[in-house]
Amino acid sequence: MPAVAGTSDATKNIHNGDVITVSCCEGKTGFIYKGKLKFKEVEHDFSNLKMPAVTQPMLIAGDPENAFRLSFYPNQGVGLMRIEFIITHFVQVHPMALIKFNDLKDTAAKERIEQLTHHYPDKEQYFVDKLAQGIATIAAAFYPKDVIVRMSDFKTNEYANLVGGAQFEPKEENPMLGFRGASRYYNDRYREGFRLECEAIKTVRAVMGLTNVKVMIPFCRTVEEGKKVIEVMKANGLDRDIDASLEIYVMAEIPSNVLLAEKFAQIFDGFSIGSNDLTQLTLGIDRDSAIVSSLFSEQNEAARQMIAMVIQKAKATGTKIGLCGQAPSDFPEFAQFLVQQGIDSISFNPDALLKGIENIKKAEEQLAVGSKQDQR
C-alpha cells in the first residue's frame, strides 16, 4: 500500500473528500498529486525469467489475502513477514486486553471485544487462532520455501490504537526508541502477550506442520536481552533443543547488533539487516522528520560501512544474513554493493521485486567479470 511519511503540510493542504493520487513507484521519494491521474498497466511474463545465480531474491509480505497470488511471483521465499498487519486487521484487539479482559476499564472496548470474540469462551485463544491462521496462510502459500516471521514490532503509540490497548501502553516521547521489539517480550507489561504470539507460531509449526516458518526477533538491543528472549520462547514451547528444525533470526538494525555480531551469532541462527532503522540510528536521523529526512540515505558511507561490517562478521561466523529494504531495487549500485559483500538474500516489496532481481543479476554479472579480470 503506498504511503508517504514526513510531508510536514499534508494535513493542511489535503482535505476530507479530496481526490488525490499517491505514487510510490518513482523510488525513494513519494509523490502526491491532485485529482485522479491516469495510469497504465504493464504485464510481465514470469515463465522465462532467469533468477540470480547466488543471491536469493525474497519477498516482504504481511497480508494473508495476497499470499497465494504473490507466491507465483519469482522468489526464494519470504524474507520478512510482518505480523502487524494480521494483528491490526484480523485480530484487532490488544493481546493484553484479552488476557486481562475482566480488568478492562473501557466499556466501549469491552463491548467491541465481546462482539469480536463471541465464538470464543477463551478470549486468549481468539488471538492465537487468528494470528496462527494468518501466518499459516502465508506459510502454506510459499511452502516449502522459508517464511521468516518477525514477531510484533509495534511502537507503544501503535499498540495503544488496538482495541483495549490504551490501558496497557505507556505514553512515550519517542516511541521509535522506546518500549518496542525484544524489550517487550520479557517485560511484565507484555510478557503474557508475547506468550500468545509464541503459541500461534507453535500452532503453525507443530499442529499445522508448516515447518518452513522461521522466527525473527526485532530491535534486540543487547546480547543479554537476546538470551532473555530465547529463554522466554523456550518457556512458551519454542525450544530449539526439542525442535531441531526451528530457527530464530534477529534483526540487525541497531549499531550494537553490528559491533557485537559475533556474539549475537552465538545465540541466533541468522541476521536480517533492517536498513531503515540501522541507517536512522547510525546517522542519528528520525526518518519520519520532514526537516532532516533529506539526510537519510542507506547510501551514506557510514551506513554502508555498518552494513558491510555485519555481512563480513556473519560470513566469518557462518551465519545466514539477508537485507530487507527498498534501496537495492531503487539503486543498482546499492544492490551491487550488497552482492559484492556476499549477502545471502535480499527481500523486496512485491512492486519492487522485478527491478530488484534485475539489479541483483547485473551486480552478479559485474562481479563475475571483475573476478575473471583479476584471475588474468
C-alpha positions in Angstrom: 0.0 0.0 0.0 1.5 3.4 -1.0 2.5 5.6 1.9 4.3 8.9 2.1 5.6 10.0 5.5 7.1 13.3 6.7 5.3 15.7 4.3 5.0 18.4 7.0 1.9 20.0 5.5 -0.3 17.2 4.0 -2.9 17.5 6.7 -3.3 21.3 6.0 -3.3 21.0 2.2 -5.4 17.9 1.8 -9.0 17.9 3.0 -11.6 15.3 3.7 -13.2 14.2 0.4 -10.4 15.4 -1.8 -9.5 13.0 -4.7 -5.7 12.6 -4.8 -3.2 10.2 -6.4 -0.4 8.8 -4.1 2.5 7.3 -6.0 5.5 5.5 -4.5 6.7 3.9 -7.8 9.3 6.5 -8.5 11.6 5.2 -5.8 12.7 6.8 -2.6 10.6 10.0 -2.9 6.8 9.6 -2.8 4.6 12.0 -4.8 1.1 13.2 -4.1 -0.9 14.6 -7.0 -4.2 16.5 -7.1 -7.0 14.5 -8.7 -7.2 11.0 -10.2 -4.3 10.5 -12.6 -4.3 8.2 -15.5 -2.1 5.2 -15.3 -1.1 2.2 -17.5 -0.7 -1.4 -16.6 2.3 -3.4 -17.7 2.0 -7.2 -17.8 5.1 -9.3 -17.1 5.7 -12.9 -18.2 7.5 -14.7 -15.4 7.8 -18.0 -17.2 11.2 -17.2 -18.9 12.6 -15.0 -16.1 16.1 -16.0 -15.2 16.8 -15.9 -11.4 20.1 -14.7 -9.9 22.8 -17.3 -9.6 23.8 -16.8 -6.0 21.9 -14.1 -4.1 18.3 -15.1 -3.2 15.5 -12.6 -4.1 12.8 -12.9 -1.4 9.6 -11.1 -0.7 8.3 -8.8 2.1 4.8 -9.9 3.0 2.1 -9.4 5.6 -1.4 -9.7 4.1 -2.6 -13.3 4.0 -5.3 -12.4 1.4 -2.5 -11.6 -1.1 -0.3 -14.6 -0.2 -1.2 -17.1 -2.9 -1.1 -14.5 -5.7 2.3 -13.4 -4.5 3.6 -16.9 -4.3 3.6 -17.1 -8.1 6.0 -14.2 -8.3 9.6 -15.3 -8.9 11.0 -15.6 -5.4 13.0 -17.8 -3.0 10.5 -17.4 -0.1 9.5 -14.6 2.3 12.5 -12.9 4.0 10.3 -10.7 6.1 6.7 -11.4 7.2 5.3 -8.7 9.3 2.6 -9.9 11.7 1.4 -6.3 12.5 -1.0 -6.4 9.5 -2.6 -9.6 10.8 -2.9 -8.2 14.3 -4.3 -4.8 13.1 -6.8 -6.1 10.5 -7.8 -9.6 11.6 -7.2 -9.7 15.4 -7.9 -6.0 16.0 -7.5 -6.4 19.8 -4.5 -5.7 22.1 -3.4 -9.1 23.4 -3.2 -7.9 27.0 -6.8 -6.7 26.7 -7.8 -10.3 26.0 -5.7 -11.7 28.8 -7.0 -9.1 31.3 -10.4 -8.7 29.9 -12.1 -8.6 33.3 -9.9 -5.8 34.4 -10.7 -3.6 31.4 -11.9 -0.1 32.3 -13.0 1.0 28.8 -16.6 -0.2 28.5 -16.7 0.5 24.7 -13.6 -1.6 24.2 -15.1 -4.4 26.3 -18.3 -4.4 24.1 -16.2 -4.4 20.9 -14.1 -7.3 22.2 -17.3 -9.2 23.1 -18.5 -8.8 19.6 -15.2 -9.9 18.0 -14.8 -12.9 20.3 -18.4 -14.1 20.7 -17.5 -17.6 19.5 -14.6 -17.8 21.9 -15.2 -18.6 25.6 -11.4 -18.4 26.0 -10.6 -14.9 24.7 -6.8 -15.7 24.6 -7.5 -18.5 22.1 -9.1 -15.9 19.8 -5.8 -14.1 19.5 -3.8 -17.4 19.0 -6.2 -18.7 16.3 -6.5 -15.5 14.3 -2.7 -14.9 14.3 -2.0 -18.6 13.5 -4.4 -18.6 10.6 -2.9 -15.5 9.1 0.7 -16.8 9.4 -0.3 -20.2 8.2 -1.9 -18.9 5.1 1.3 -17.1 4.0 3.4 -20.1 5.1 1.2 -22.5 3.1 1.3 -20.3 0.0 5.1 -20.4 -0.1 5.7 -23.9 1.3 8.3 -25.4 1.3 10.3 -22.1 0.9 11.3 -20.3 4.0 8.9 -17.8 5.6 10.7 -15.7 8.2 8.1 -14.3 10.6 9.1 -11.2 12.6 7.5 -11.1 16.0 5.5 -8.0 16.8 7.3 -4.7 16.4 4.5 -2.1 17.1 5.6 1.0 18.9 3.6 1.9 22.1 1.5 4.5 20.3 0.6 1.9 17.6 -0.2 -0.8 20.2 -2.4 1.8 22.1 -4.6 2.1 18.9 -5.6 -1.6 19.1 -9.0 -2.2 20.8 -8.4 -2.0 24.5 -4.7 -1.1 24.1 -4.6 2.4 25.7 -4.9 0.9 29.2 -1.8 -1.2 28.7 0.6 1.1 26.9 2.8 3.8 28.5 2.9 7.2 26.8 6.4 7.9 25.4 8.0 11.0 24.0 9.9 9.0 21.4 8.2 5.6 20.7 10.7 4.8 17.9 13.4 4.4 20.5 11.3 3.2 23.4 9.4 0.2 24.5 9.5 -1.9 21.3 10.7 -5.2 19.9 12.6 -7.6 22.1 12.4 -5.4 25.2 8.7 -6.1 25.4 8.9 -9.9 25.3 10.3 -10.5 28.8 8.8 -7.4 30.4 5.9 -7.9 32.8 3.9 -5.3 30.8 3.8 -7.6 27.7 5.3 -11.0 28.6 1.9 -12.7 28.6 1.1 -11.1 25.2 4.3 -12.5 23.8 3.2 -15.9 25.1 0.2 -15.7 22.8 2.4 -14.9 19.8 4.6 -17.9 20.6 1.6 -20.1 20.9 0.5 -19.0 17.5 3.9 -19.9 16.0 3.9 -23.2 17.8 0.4 -24.0 16.4 1.6 -23.2 12.8 4.7 -25.3 13.1 3.6 -28.2 15.3 -0.1 -28.6 14.6 -0.4 -27.4 11.0 3.0 -28.8 10.0 4.3 -25.7 8.4 7.9 -26.1 9.5 9.1 -23.7 6.8 8.2 -20.9 9.3 11.2 -19.3 11.0 11.0 -16.7 13.7 12.8 -13.3 13.9 13.3 -11.0 16.8 13.2 -7.3 16.1 15.0 -4.4 17.8 17.2 -6.6 20.1 19.5 -4.1 21.8 21.9 -6.3 23.7 23.2 -9.9 23.7 21.8 -10.3 27.2 18.4 -9.2 26.0 18.6 -11.8 23.2 19.3 -14.5 25.7 16.3 -13.4 27.8 14.0 -13.6 24.8 15.3 -17.1 23.9 14.6 -18.3 27.4 11.1 -16.8 27.3 10.5 -18.5 23.9 11.7 -21.8 25.4 9.2 -21.5 28.3 6.5 -20.9 25.7 7.2 -24.0 23.7 9.6 -22.7 21.1 12.6 -24.6 22.1 15.4 -25.4 19.6 16.7 -28.2 21.8 13.4 -30.0 21.3 12.5 -28.8 17.8 15.8 -29.1 15.9 14.3 -27.5 12.7 13.3 -24.3 14.5 15.5 -21.4 13.6 15.5 -18.0 15.3 16.8 -14.9 13.5 17.5 -11.4 14.8 17.1 -8.1 13.0 20.4 -6.3 12.5 19.1 -2.8 12.8 21.0 -1.3 15.8 24.7 -0.4 15.8 25.2 -2.8 18.8 24.0 -5.7 16.5 26.8 -4.9 14.1 29.5 -4.2 16.6 28.8 -7.4 18.6 27.6 -9.5 15.6 29.9 -12.4 16.6 28.2 -12.6 20.0 24.7 -12.3 18.6 25.6 -15.1 16.1 26.3 -17.4 19.1 22.6 -17.3 20.2 20.7 -16.6 16.9 20.6 -18.6 13.6 20.6 -15.7 11.2 20.6 -12.0 10.7 18.3 -9.8 8.7 19.5 -6.2 8.1 16.8 -3.6 8.7 18.4 -0.9 6.7 15.9 1.8 7.6 16.5 1.6 11.4 20.2 0.9 11.0 20.7 4.0 8.9 18.5 6.0 11.2 20.5 5.0 14.3 23.9 5.3 12.6 23.2 8.8 11.3 21.1 9.9 14.3 18.1 10.8 12.0 14.4 10.5 12.6 13.5 9.2 9.1 9.9 10.4 9.6 11.0 14.0 10.1 10.3 16.2 7.1 13.1 18.6 8.3 16.0 16.3 8.3 14.7 13.4 6.1 16.8 14.6 3.1 19.9 13.5 5.0 18.6 9.9 5.4 20.3 7.5 2.9 21.4 3.9 3.1 24.0 5.1 0.5 25.7 7.2 3.2 29.3 6.0 3.7 28.7 5.4 7.5 25.6 3.3 6.8 27.4 1.3 4.2 30.3 0.6 6.5 27.9 -0.7 9.1 26.1 -2.9 6.6 29.4 -4.2 5.2 30.7 -4.9 8.7 27.7 -7.0 9.8 27.8 -9.0 6.5 31.5 -9.7 6.9 31.0 -10.8 10.5 28.1 -13.0 9.6 30.2 -14.7 6.8 33.0 -15.2 9.2 30.8 -17.0 11.7 28.9 -19.0 9.1 25.6 -17.2 9.9 23.0 -16.6 7.3 22.3 -12.9 6.5 19.9 -11.0 4.4 18.6 -7.5 4.0 15.0 -6.1 3.8 14.5 -2.8 2.1 13.7 -0.7 -0.9 17.2 0.6 -1.7 18.5 -2.5 -3.6 15.7 -2.0 -6.1 15.9 1.8 -6.3 19.7 1.9 -6.7 21.6 -0.6 -8.8 24.8 0.5 -7.2 23.5 -0.4 -3.8 22.5 -3.9 -5.0 26.0 -4.2 -6.4 27.5 -3.3 -3.1 25.4 -5.9 -1.3 26.3 -8.6 -3.8 30.0 -7.7 -3.6 29.8 -8.1 0.2 28.4 -11.6 -0.2 24.9 -11.1 1.2 22.8 -14.3 1.1 19.4 -12.8 0.3 17.6 -9.5 -0.4 13.9 -9.1 0.4 11.7 -6.7 -1.6 8.2 -5.4 -1.6 6.2 -7.1 -4.3 6.1 -4.0 -6.5 9.9 -3.7 -6.4 10.7 -7.4 -6.9 11.3 -7.4 -10.6 13.5 -4.3 -10.5 15.4 -5.8 -7.6 16.0 -9.1 -9.4 17.3 -7.2 -12.4 19.7 -5.2 -10.2 20.9 -8.4 -8.4 21.6 -10.1 -11.8 23.5 -7.1 -13.1 25.6 -7.0 -9.9 26.4 -10.7 -10.1 27.4 -10.4 -13.7 29.7 -7.4 -12.9 31.2 -9.4 -10.0 31.9 -12.4 -12.3 33.5 -10.1 -14.9 35.7 -8.5 -12.3 36.7 -11.9 -10.9 37.8 -13.1 -14.3 39.8 -10.0 -14.9 41.5 -10.4 -11.5 42.5 -14.0 -12.4 44.2 -12.8 -15.6 
